[in-house]
Amino acid sequence: MTNKKKHSTRFILLTAMVLLLFLANIALGSVKIPIEAIFDIFFDPANVKEAWKYIILDYRIPKALAAVMTGSGLAVAGLMMQTLFKNPLAGPFVLGISSGASLGVAFFILGGSALGLTAILAPNGWGTILAASLGSFAVLSIVILVAARVRDAMALLIIGLMFGSLTSAVVSILAYFSPAEDLQRYMFWSFGSLGDISWPALGILSVCYVIGILLALSITKSLNSLLLGDHYAQTLGVSLKKSRFIILIATSILAGSLTAFVGPIAFVGLAVPHLIRQWFTASNHWVLMPACILGGAVLMLFCDIIAQMPWFEFTLPINAITSLIGAPIVIWLLVRKKKLLF
């Protein structure tokens, strides 16, 4: 079987897995809802319980859509970062975008109570989103200014890691002087959650997601050239400065918006590109980019199904599930393959 046929078969399989897991994600939960009732909601709503309608339409479908966008967006961002820095350990948060969002939320939750901000904005849920967005935007602005002065990609990577360390230090100081109730709220946010997103919030997230994905797809050719080295890419007519700028913007939009709306989701952006490279045995971004979109959605939907503990009343932290499920798979693949396809 040729590579083209193998890739086509695997794309079909990934697409089918996304559809099946999306349906399972909607059907499973603390309240058992028959599969036929889900279809009746759209084709024969008169015969469906009102409680089921509310659960499906206002909770489970937005959550499943958020899982798809989160998984695919972080996977694409991770792929771009690993290609830009030529580092298999690079992920979507190496620029400090997630740390900036965490710092914004820390100022809002841990420091906002003294100013009365949490009492005003917290009840409607937009306060945390706004704080995370402002924190991500602040770090993004600094990264763009630094990128204009630093030509070395590895230096930019180190600077991003230093931003992460600085923001972590500030968060630690805020946490030290905060009451237990505020610390608990911040800790719950840091676990990540797909179930707290509303339709209006999902609409805003969708706009950011589409912009980030379109920017990523627009530089697929440049990403392929960067794999061959900066000098070779320049001989092919690739503008390194422009390509790096678009990569940074696309990654920041995806990582920043997703962190703002669903919290920091670890592991997905780092692991999915490796899983896809190993399975497709390819380095061509015209293959890797759509495969990461589908693969990230599959992983996130599956982890969310496990996290929501079907037919139980409690939900596990999604961050813990992504690491518990994904990390052993990546370790096994890397040990079996002996080397990274990079």
N, C-alpha and C positions, 0 to 999 in steps of 0.2 A: 504494500500500500504506500503510495507517495505521501510526502509531507502535507501536500495540499488536501488530500483526502482525509488524512489523519486529523488535520486541524479542523476541517469541516465537520467531521464526526464529533469531535470534542466540543466544538461550539454548539452543535445541536444538543449534545448531552448537558452542557452547562445551562443552556436556555431552558431545557425541560426541567432541570433541577431548580432553577429560579422560580418557575411557574408552580411546581409542586410544593416547594417550601413556602412560597407566598400564600398559597391556599391553606397549607397546614398551619402557618402562623396565624391566619385569621380564624381557623376552626378551633384551635387548641387554646386552652386557658383555664382559669379557675371555674368558669361556667362552661359546661359542655353544651355545644351547639352543633346539631347535625349538619353535615355537608349540604344536604338538600335545602336546608333552611337558608344557608348562605346564598344559594342561587335564587331562592324564592324572594329574597330581599330585593333583588334587582328585577325579577321578572313577574313575581306574584306577591307583592308586599302585603296585600290584604290578609294573607294567611300566615303571617309571621308575627310572633309576639313583639310588642313594643319594646320590651326590655332587651330582646335579642337585637332588634334594629339599632338601638342605642349603642349596645356593646360593639357591634360590628362596624357601624358607620362612623361613630364618634370616637372610638378607642382603638380597635384592632386594625382597621384599615390604615389610619394615619400612622400607627406604630409600625406596621409592616412596610409602608412606603418609606418611613424614616430609616428603617433597617436597610432597605435597598440602597438608598442614597448614601447612607453612612458608610456601608461596606464598600460600595463601588467608588465613592469619592475618595476615601482614605487610601484605597488600593492604588488608584491612579496617581494620587499625590506621592505615595511612597515609591512608585515606579519612577516618576520623574526625578525625585530626590536621589535615588540610587544611581540613576544614569548621569545626572549632573555632577555628583560628587565622586562617581565611580567607586562607591563604597557600599558593600552589601549590608552594612549596619545602619545606613541612613534610612530615615523614615520621614513621614509627613510633618513631624513635630520637631525636627532637628533645628529649625530656624527660630525656635522659641515662640512660635505662634500659640501653641497650646499653653505654654507657661504664661504668656501675656493674658490669655483668656482666664486662666486660673487666678492671676493677680487681680484682674478686674473684678472677678467674683469675690475674691478674698476681701478686697476693699469694700465691696458692697455689703457682704454678709458680716464679715468680722469687724469692719470699721464703720459700716453704715448705720448700725443700730444706735451709735452715739449721736449721729446726726439726724436720726429719724427717717432715713431713706428707706430702710427695709420695711417700716410700717406703712409707708406710702405706696411703694412699688411692688413689694413681695406678694400681696394677695392675688394680683392678676397674673403673676408668673412672668411678666415682661421685664421686671427689674433685673433678674439674673441674666437674662438673654442680652439686655442692653449693656450690662456691665461687662459680660464676656466679650461682646462685640467690640466695645470700646478698647478693652485690653488687647485684643487681637490686632485691632487697627493701629494702635499705638506702636506695638512691636513691629508690625508690617512696615509702618512708615520709617522706623529706624533701620530695619533691614534693607529697605530700598535705598536709603541714603548711604548706608555702608557699602552696598553692592556697587554703587556708582564710583566708589573710591578704591575698592578692593578688587583686583583682577583675579587673584588666586581663589579657586573654588574651595580648596581645603581651608584657607584662611577664613572664608565666609562660614564654613561649617563649624570651625572652632568658635568663631564669634557668636554664632547661633547657640551653641552649647553654653557659652558664657552667659548669654542672656537668660537661658534657662536656670542657671545656677543663681544669678542675681535675683530673679523673680521668686525662686524657691526660698531664698534667704529672707526676702521681705515678707512672704507669706508666713514663714515660720515665726517671725517677730510679731506679726499681727495675731497669729494663733496663740502665742504665749500670753498675750494680754487680753484675750477674748474669753467671754463666759462659756460655760459648757454647752449651753443651748445653741449658740452661734457656731461653735466648733462642730457640733453634730450636723447642723444644716449644711455647712461647707463640706463635711465628709460625705454626706449623702450625695451632694452634687458631684463630687469627685469620683463616685462610683460609676457615673454615667447612667442615663436612663432614656429609653426610647418611648416610654409610655406616657410621658407628660406633655407631648407635643399636640397642639390643636391644629385645626384646619387653617386658620389664618397664619399661624407660625409656619406650618408646612408649606404654605404658598410662598412665603418670603424665602424659606430655605430652598425651595425648588428653583427659584430665580437664581440664587447664588450658585447652586449646584450646576445648573445648566450653563451658566457663564464659565465656571471653572472647567467643566468637561469640554466645552467647545474650545476654550483656549488651549487645553491639553492636546486635543485632537489636531489643532491647527499647527502644532510644532512637532508632529510625529516624525516628519522627514528630518528635522534638525536633531531630534533625539537619536535617530539612527546614525547620523553623522558624528555625533559626539562620542559614540561608542568606539569610533576609530581613532580618537584623539583630537585634541583641539586644533593642532596644526593641520591635520588632514581635513578636518571639518571646514577650516577657513579656505583651503584650496578648492573645496566644493562650492564655495560661495556662501557659506553659512556665517551670519553675523553672530559671533559669540556673545557680544554684549546684549543684542536684542533677544537672542534665544534665552539667555540666562534670565533676563528681565521678565520675559513672558512665563518662564517656568516658575520663577519666584511668585509672580502675581497669581498664577493659576493655583499653585500649591497653597498660598496664603488664603485665597478665597475659599477653597475647599476645606482646608483644615480649620481655618478660623470660624467659618459659618457653622460647620458641623459641630465643633466644640461648643460654640455659643448656644446651640439649640438642644443638643443631646448630651453635652458634657464630654470630658476627655475619654476617648475610646482607645485603649492601648492595643498594641500587637498587630491589628489588622493591616495597617499600612506597611508595616515591616515584613510581615510574613506572606501575604498574598502574592506579591510579585515573585518571591522565591518559589512558592508552590506552583505558580503558573509557568515560570521558566522551566522548572523541572518536568512538569507534565507535558508541556508543548515542545520541549527541547528546542526552543527558538530564542533568538535575540532581536528579531525584527519587531519594532514597535507597532507596525501595522497589524501584527498578530497579538502582541502582548497587551496593547491598550484595550481593545474590546474584550479580550480574555480576562483582564484584571477587573473590568467593569462587572462582568458576569460572575467571576470567581469571588470578588469581594462581597457581592450581593448574596451569593450562596452561603458563604461563611457567616455573614452577619445574621441572616435569617435563621440559619441552623442554631447559632449560639443563642439567639433570642428565644427560640422555641424551648431550648433547655433551660434558659434563665427564668422563663415565666412559669416553670414547673406545672405542666398541665394538670388540672383538676386539684391543685393545691391552692391555698389562699395567699401564699407568699411568693415573692419574686426575688431571685438571687441577683447580686450585682453583675451587670453585663460585662464589666471589665474583667472580673474574675473568670467568667465563663470563656471569654475570647482567649485568654491566656491558657487556661486549663485544657481547652480543646485543641487550640492551634499549636502551641509550643511543642508538645510531643510529636505531632505530625511533621513539623519542620525538622526537628532533631532526627527523626527516623529517616526522612528523605535525604538529608545531608549526609548522614552516616552511610546510607545505602549507595548514594551516588558518588561519595568520596570527594566531590568537588562542587563548587558553585558554578552554575552557568551564568556568567556575567560578562 
